[in-house]
Amino acid sequence: MVKVAFVGCGGIHQVHGANMSKHPDVNIVGHCDVVLERAEQAASRFGGEAFSEFGAMYDKAKPHAVFVLVPPYAHCGMEEAAAERGIHLFIEKPVALTKEAARRTAAAIRRAKIICSVGYCFRYYETVAAARKELKGRPIALATGFWRGGMPASSWWRQMDKSGGQVLEQSTQIFDLLRYLCGEVKEVHAVASTGCMSKVSDYDIHDSSVVSLRFKNGATGSVSSSCVNGSRSLAGLDLVCPDLEVAFKNGSLTLREPGKTTKMYSKVDRFEEEGRIFIDAVKTQKRNRIRSNYSDAVKSLMVTLAANESMRSGMPVNP
């Protein structure tokens, strides 16, 4: 039985907490949040003990694995403290708000040799696995991604110094998926707009942005993001090859070839799948099925940080 605890009891905790509570090989032993009442509510729903300090939870509940589910600005040593105790980690994306914080955590994870999985959940769609299979060995000419709508209600999300903006906190899923399917990014050049959200309180992030990408393999691409119209949320990408077009949107996949169109729909819950594979890795000590480890997730972070830097400077930036 794998003893599991959680740091951060916000919205995404409800998803992972529910999935772990149904897992036959998991015993939930603790929930930690700076607002103790939230931790107590989580403990009441999923079992385990409530804490307001992660070190105390690690030492008393003695979990084998911890889910770190905090906003970008709130990473404050809980990963390093877990690594020092040999506790395995599942960390929600993005893994940090700055390069320096990500590098400190990466070093701690390497030293401890613990298992770490990062919540780039789109990688766990079987439709994405099918896309990777179709793209293997094919040259990619153009790769475009998008994220529309869906501004979260949390006040921290609307503040640049807490969330890093939509590109870093939300559209990071699309940047990561492009890396997963197309390879590493060599250069980004970004522009952004503001002014449409003046009625939203405590709002200082960009309304919309377009990030141009140059991939190391020669492909060009872009990611467009907007949180102006929150009534409808869409996310996806399109990849163009000489004899194939791949369209991925909200989990579904369309493959267009000369004289043939194939459509596929995901049958798995991506959050449940990534959690199940992480627990299996902790049990077996085999990491090969984890699709985003910490060092790989840092590469996606660097692309989004470079995009934010380009928005500020107006110049191309190398991740």
C-alpha positions as a Python dict, from the first residue, in 0.01 Angstrom:
ca = {
    (1, 'M'): (0, 0, 0),
    (2, 'V'): (135, 342, -103),
    (3, 'K'): (83, 614, 157),
    (4, 'V'): (-5, 938, -23),
    (5, 'A'): (-24, 1297, 100),
    (6, 'F'): (-108, 1628, -65),
    (7, 'V'): (41, 1977, -41),
    (8, 'G'): (-212, 2233, -162),
    (9, 'C'): (-586, 2175, -130),
    (10, 'G'): (-724, 2401, -404),
    (11, 'G'): (-929, 2309, -710),
    (12, 'I'): (-695, 2057, -873),
    (13, 'H'): (-664, 1877, -538),
    (14, 'Q'): (-1029, 1775, -575),
    (15, 'V'): (-939, 1591, -897),
    (16, 'H'): (-627, 1414, -771),
    (17, 'G'): (-775, 1350, -427),
    (18, 'A'): (-1080, 1181, -580),
    (19, 'N'): (-865, 968, -809),
    (20, 'M'): (-629, 859, -533),
    (21, 'S'): (-918, 783, -296),
    (22, 'K'): (-1046, 528, -552),
    (23, 'H'): (-706, 366, -611),
    (24, 'P'): (-697, 19, -449),
    (25, 'D'): (-327, 45, -362),
    (26, 'V'): (-334, 394, -206),
    (27, 'N'): (-381, 499, 154),
    (28, 'I'): (-432, 876, 185),
    (29, 'V'): (-258, 991, 504),
    (30, 'G'): (-243, 1371, 491),
    (31, 'H'): (-346, 1703, 340),
    (32, 'C'): (-154, 2028, 388),
    (33, 'D'): (-265, 2383, 308),
    (34, 'V'): (-172, 2726, 441),
    (35, 'V'): (-546, 2763, 509),
    (36, 'L'): (-598, 2485, 761),
    (37, 'E'): (-973, 2479, 703),
    (38, 'R'): (-918, 2369, 342),
    (39, 'A'): (-693, 2087, 459),
    (40, 'E'): (-953, 1983, 715),
    (41, 'Q'): (-1224, 1975, 449),
    (42, 'A'): (-1000, 1760, 229),
    (43, 'A'): (-927, 1522, 517),
    (44, 'S'): (-1298, 1494, 591),
    (45, 'R'): (-1371, 1402, 229),
    (46, 'F'): (-1075, 1178, 142),
    (47, 'G'): (-939, 1060, 477),
    (48, 'G'): (-606, 1130, 643),
    (49, 'E'): (-496, 1412, 873),
    (50, 'A'): (-499, 1788, 814),
    (51, 'F'): (-184, 2001, 842),
    (52, 'S'): (-84, 2362, 780),
    (53, 'E'): (293, 2290, 752),
    (54, 'F'): (433, 2042, 503),
    (55, 'G'): (738, 1945, 709),
    (56, 'A'): (518, 1845, 1002),
    (57, 'M'): (301, 1638, 769),
    (58, 'Y'): (602, 1462, 618),
    (59, 'D'): (740, 1372, 960),
    (60, 'K'): (414, 1265, 1121),
    (61, 'A'): (218, 1105, 836),
    (62, 'K'): (532, 959, 674),
    (63, 'P'): (396, 937, 318),
    (64, 'H'): (570, 739, 47),
    (65, 'A'): (453, 987, -217),
    (66, 'V'): (332, 1348, -217),
    (67, 'F'): (121, 1537, -470),
    (68, 'V'): (236, 1902, -483),
    (69, 'L'): (-64, 2099, -608),
    (70, 'V'): (23, 2463, -538),
    (71, 'P'): (17, 2775, -762),
    (72, 'P'): (342, 2874, -935),
    (73, 'Y'): (433, 3139, -676),
    (74, 'A'): (373, 2906, -380),
    (75, 'H'): (658, 2658, -436),
    (76, 'C'): (855, 2725, -119),
    (77, 'G'): (1072, 2422, -51),
    (78, 'M'): (812, 2147, -17),
    (79, 'E'): (973, 1951, -302),
    (80, 'E'): (1324, 1980, -158),
    (81, 'A'): (1198, 1879, 188),
    (82, 'A'): (1025, 1575, 41),
    (83, 'A'): (1334, 1476, -159),
    (84, 'E'): (1553, 1497, 151),
    (85, 'R'): (1321, 1247, 320),
    (86, 'G'): (1314, 1012, 20),
    (87, 'I'): (949, 1092, -58),
    (88, 'H'): (848, 1052, -423),
    (89, 'L'): (682, 1348, -596),
    (90, 'F'): (398, 1423, -830),
    (91, 'I'): (410, 1796, -912),
    (92, 'E'): (143, 1986, -1099),
    (93, 'K'): (252, 2203, -1389),
    (94, 'P'): (414, 2452, -1412),
    (95, 'V'): (688, 2335, -1178),
    (96, 'A'): (805, 2684, -1075),
    (97, 'L'): (778, 3055, -1144),
    (98, 'T'): (1150, 3117, -1205),
    (99, 'K'): (1451, 2940, -1354),
    (100, 'E'): (1636, 2956, -1024),
    (101, 'A'): (1358, 2784, -828),
    (102, 'A'): (1323, 2510, -1090),
    (103, 'R'): (1697, 2443, -1093),
    (104, 'R'): (1712, 2414, -712),
    (105, 'T'): (1431, 2161, -712),
    (106, 'A'): (1580, 1969, -1005),
    (107, 'A'): (1910, 1938, -819),
    (108, 'A'): (1735, 1809, -505),
    (109, 'I'): (1544, 1548, -703),
    (110, 'R'): (1860, 1429, -879),
    (111, 'R'): (2052, 1401, -550),
    (112, 'A'): (1776, 1203, -382),
    (113, 'K'): (1712, 982, -688),
    (114, 'I'): (1341, 986, -611),
    (115, 'I'): (1066, 925, -866),
    (116, 'C'): (906, 1245, -994),
    (117, 'S'): (617, 1289, -1235),
    (118, 'V'): (487, 1626, -1355),
    (119, 'G'): (124, 1692, -1445),
    (120, 'Y'): (148, 1751, -1818),
    (121, 'C'): (-169, 1549, -1851),
    (122, 'F'): (-224, 1589, -2227),
    (123, 'R'): (64, 1347, -2279),
    (124, 'Y'): (-153, 1072, -2127),
    (125, 'Y'): (-426, 1081, -2392),
    (126, 'E'): (-411, 770, -2608),
    (127, 'T'): (-482, 1002, -2901),
    (128, 'V'): (-151, 1178, -2835),
    (129, 'A'): (27, 842, -2833),
    (130, 'A'): (-136, 770, -3172),
    (131, 'A'): (-20, 1109, -3304),
    (132, 'R'): (339, 1039, -3194),
    (133, 'K'): (330, 705, -3375),
    (134, 'E'): (203, 864, -3697),
    (135, 'L'): (459, 1146, -3679),
    (136, 'K'): (761, 923, -3618),
    (137, 'G'): (1014, 975, -3894),
    (138, 'R'): (807, 1240, -4073),
    (139, 'P'): (934, 1594, -4125),
    (140, 'I'): (710, 1861, -3970),
    (141, 'A'): (681, 2189, -4159),
    (142, 'L'): (436, 2384, -3941),
    (143, 'A'): (313, 2343, -3584),
    (144, 'T'): (44, 2570, -3442),
    (145, 'G'): (-128, 2553, -3104),
    (146, 'F'): (-397, 2748, -2923),
    (147, 'W'): (-571, 2799, -2591),
    (148, 'R'): (-891, 3002, -2581),
    (149, 'G'): (-1093, 3116, -2283),
    (150, 'G'): (-1119, 2957, -1945),
    (151, 'M'): (-992, 3226, -1708),
    (152, 'P'): (-982, 3056, -1365),
    (153, 'A'): (-1167, 3223, -1079),
    (154, 'S'): (-862, 3222, -850),
    (155, 'S'): (-738, 3577, -791),
    (156, 'W'): (-370, 3471, -802),
    (157, 'W'): (-413, 3354, -1163),
    (158, 'R'): (-481, 3712, -1276),
    (159, 'Q'): (-158, 3845, -1123),
    (160, 'M'): (167, 3819, -1319),
    (161, 'D'): (392, 3790, -1014),
    (162, 'K'): (190, 3493, -886),
    (163, 'S'): (88, 3295, -1196),
    (164, 'G'): (336, 3407, -1461),
    (165, 'G'): (39, 3480, -1687),
    (166, 'Q'): (-165, 3256, -1915),
    (167, 'V'): (130, 3136, -2123),
    (168, 'L'): (326, 3008, -1823),
    (169, 'E'): (39, 2872, -1614),
    (170, 'Q'): (-223, 2751, -1862),
    (171, 'S'): (-100, 2741, -2223),
    (172, 'T'): (210, 2561, -2093),
    (173, 'Q'): (15, 2243, -2169),
    (174, 'I'): (22, 2332, -2540),
    (175, 'F'): (389, 2434, -2542),
    (176, 'D'): (469, 2105, -2370),
    (177, 'L'): (262, 1905, -2617),
    (178, 'L'): (439, 2070, -2909),
    (179, 'R'): (773, 1976, -2754),
    (180, 'Y'): (649, 1620, -2702),
    (181, 'L'): (538, 1583, -3065),
    (182, 'C'): (778, 1811, -3256),
    (183, 'G'): (1101, 1830, -3057),
    (184, 'E'): (1288, 2105, -2876),
    (185, 'V'): (1240, 2478, -2929),
    (186, 'K'): (1540, 2683, -3041),
    (187, 'E'): (1393, 3036, -3033),
    (188, 'V'): (1073, 3221, -2941),
    (189, 'H'): (946, 3565, -3039),
    (190, 'A'): (629, 3683, -2870),
    (191, 'V'): (380, 3971, -2875),
    (192, 'A'): (89, 4032, -2637),
    (193, 'S'): (-209, 4262, -2591),
    (194, 'T'): (-389, 4413, -2293),
    (195, 'G'): (-684, 4646, -2237),
    (196, 'C'): (-992, 4424, -2276),
    (197, 'M'): (-1013, 4316, -1912),
    (198, 'S'): (-1015, 4654, -1734),
    (199, 'K'): (-1327, 4559, -1536),
    (200, 'V'): (-1159, 4256, -1378),
    (201, 'S'): (-1012, 4335, -1037),
    (202, 'D'): (-644, 4273, -956),
    (203, 'Y'): (-572, 4185, -1318),
    (204, 'D'): (-230, 4261, -1467),
    (205, 'I'): (-158, 3968, -1699),
    (206, 'H'): (-187, 3980, -2078),
    (207, 'D'): (-531, 3939, -2235),
    (208, 'S'): (-394, 3757, -2540),
    (209, 'S'): (-61, 3660, -2689),
    (210, 'V'): (99, 3500, -2993),
    (211, 'V'): (432, 3320, -2954),
    (212, 'S'): (629, 3231, -3267),
    (213, 'L'): (849, 2923, -3236),
    (214, 'R'): (1157, 2803, -3419),
    (215, 'F'): (1222, 2434, -3353),
    (216, 'K'): (1569, 2283, -3355),
    (217, 'N'): (1465, 2042, -3630),
    (218, 'G'): (1382, 2332, -3862),
    (219, 'A'): (1003, 2343, -3818),
    (220, 'T'): (827, 2672, -3751),
    (221, 'G'): (528, 2720, -3526),
    (222, 'S'): (319, 2940, -3304),
    (223, 'V'): (96, 2929, -2998),
    (224, 'S'): (-190, 3176, -2954),
    (225, 'S'): (-354, 3227, -2616),
    (226, 'S'): (-647, 3434, -2492),
    (227, 'C'): (-845, 3449, -2167),
    (228, 'V'): (-1080, 3732, -2276),
    (229, 'N'): (-1382, 3513, -2345),
    (230, 'G'): (-1409, 3269, -2059),
    (231, 'S'): (-1745, 3128, -2162),
    (232, 'R'): (-1589, 2867, -2391),
    (233, 'S'): (-1259, 2690, -2339),
    (234, 'L'): (-1076, 2523, -2627),
    (235, 'A'): (-722, 2389, -2652),
    (236, 'G'): (-543, 2210, -2929),
    (237, 'L'): (-287, 2208, -3206),
    (238, 'D'): (-239, 2144, -3577),
    (239, 'L'): (71, 1989, -3732),
    (240, 'V'): (142, 1999, -4105),
    (241, 'C'): (366, 1741, -4276),
    (242, 'P'): (416, 1690, -4652),
    (243, 'D'): (168, 1401, -4663),
    (244, 'L'): (-15, 1430, -4331),
    (245, 'E'): (-202, 1685, -4121),
    (246, 'V'): (-256, 1615, -3752),
    (247, 'A'): (-528, 1804, -3564),
    (248, 'F'): (-566, 1760, -3188),
    (249, 'K'): (-844, 1939, -2999),
    (250, 'N'): (-966, 1880, -2644),
    (251, 'G'): (-850, 1518, -2654),
    (252, 'S'): (-978, 1421, -2999),
    (253, 'L'): (-747, 1352, -3293),
    (254, 'T'): (-799, 1392, -3667),
    (255, 'L'): (-545, 1254, -3918),
    (256, 'R'): (-579, 1384, -4273),
    (257, 'E'): (-386, 1205, -4549),
    (258, 'P'): (-434, 1211, -4927),
    (259, 'G'): (-773, 1049, -4987),
    (260, 'K'): (-819, 948, -4623),
    (261, 'T'): (-938, 1107, -4297),
    (262, 'T'): (-921, 923, -3964),
    (263, 'K'): (-1082, 1047, -3642),
    (264, 'M'): (-1009, 919, -3292),
    (265, 'Y'): (-1159, 1008, -2956),
    (266, 'S'): (-994, 962, -2619),
    (267, 'K'): (-1143, 701, -2388),
    (268, 'V'): (-921, 765, -2086),
    (269, 'D'): (-938, 1021, -1807),
    (270, 'R'): (-599, 1190, -1848),
    (271, 'F'): (-577, 1289, -1480),
    (272, 'E'): (-664, 941, -1361),
    (273, 'E'): (-414, 788, -1604),
    (274, 'E'): (-120, 1008, -1500),
    (275, 'G'): (-193, 943, -1131),
    (276, 'R'): (-224, 568, -1182),
    (277, 'I'): (106, 550, -1372),
    (278, 'F'): (280, 754, -1101),
    (279, 'I'): (158, 521, -825),
    (280, 'D'): (263, 218, -1030),
    (281, 'A'): (610, 372, -1066),
    (282, 'V'): (636, 424, -689),
    (283, 'K'): (529, 64, -627),
    (284, 'T'): (758, -97, -883),
    (285, 'Q'): (1042, 160, -881),
    (286, 'K'): (1020, 158, -1263),
    (287, 'R'): (998, 506, -1419),
    (288, 'N'): (972, 419, -1788),
    (289, 'R'): (597, 483, -1819),
    (290, 'I'): (610, 832, -1668),
    (291, 'R'): (574, 1069, -1964),
    (292, 'S'): (700, 1390, -1805),
    (293, 'N'): (970, 1384, -1540),
    (294, 'Y'): (1099, 1694, -1366),
    (295, 'S'): (1395, 1766, -1592),
    (296, 'D'): (1175, 1740, -1900),
    (297, 'A'): (909, 1965, -1746),
    (298, 'V'): (1174, 2229, -1676),
    (299, 'K'): (1235, 2248, -2053),
    (300, 'S'): (870, 2340, -2109),
    (301, 'L'): (898, 2598, -1830),
    (302, 'M'): (1201, 2753, -1999),
    (303, 'V'): (1008, 2796, -2325),
    (304, 'T'): (724, 2981, -2150),
    (305, 'L'): (965, 3194, -1946),
    (306, 'A'): (1140, 3285, -2271),
    (307, 'A'): (803, 3380, -2422),
    (308, 'N'): (729, 3612, -2128),
    (309, 'E'): (1073, 3766, -2162),
    (310, 'S'): (1016, 3823, -2533),
    (311, 'M'): (681, 3992, -2462),
    (312, 'R'): (860, 4234, -2231),
    (313, 'S'): (1159, 4305, -2455),
    (314, 'G'): (1008, 4269, -2801),
    (315, 'M'): (1312, 4063, -2902),
    (316, 'P'): (1361, 3694, -2988),
    (317, 'V'): (1477, 3483, -2691),
    (318, 'N'): (1647, 3143, -2670),
    (319, 'P'): (1492, 2919, -2400),
}
